[in-house]
């Protein structure tokens, strides 16, 4: 998550519904810096909700588990 407050709220939401131990929320710029809190090939899935998700795909590829990792990208609509 690019915004620190939203990252904090997301962590809290995941904890409240009992999945906090399954989810890693990182406050960072995924397009520029990638997913430094996650080791190479350690993620089952990466969810992107970015205006230009293609800038983060190479970083997501690095952390996804080979052969089984999944990438989900939400495409925001700008009016």
Protein Blocks (a to p, Z undefined) as FASTA:
>chain_A
ZZlklmmmmmmmmmmnopmmmpccddddfklnopmkbcehkafbdcdddfblmlmmmmmm
mmpcghkaccdddddddZZ
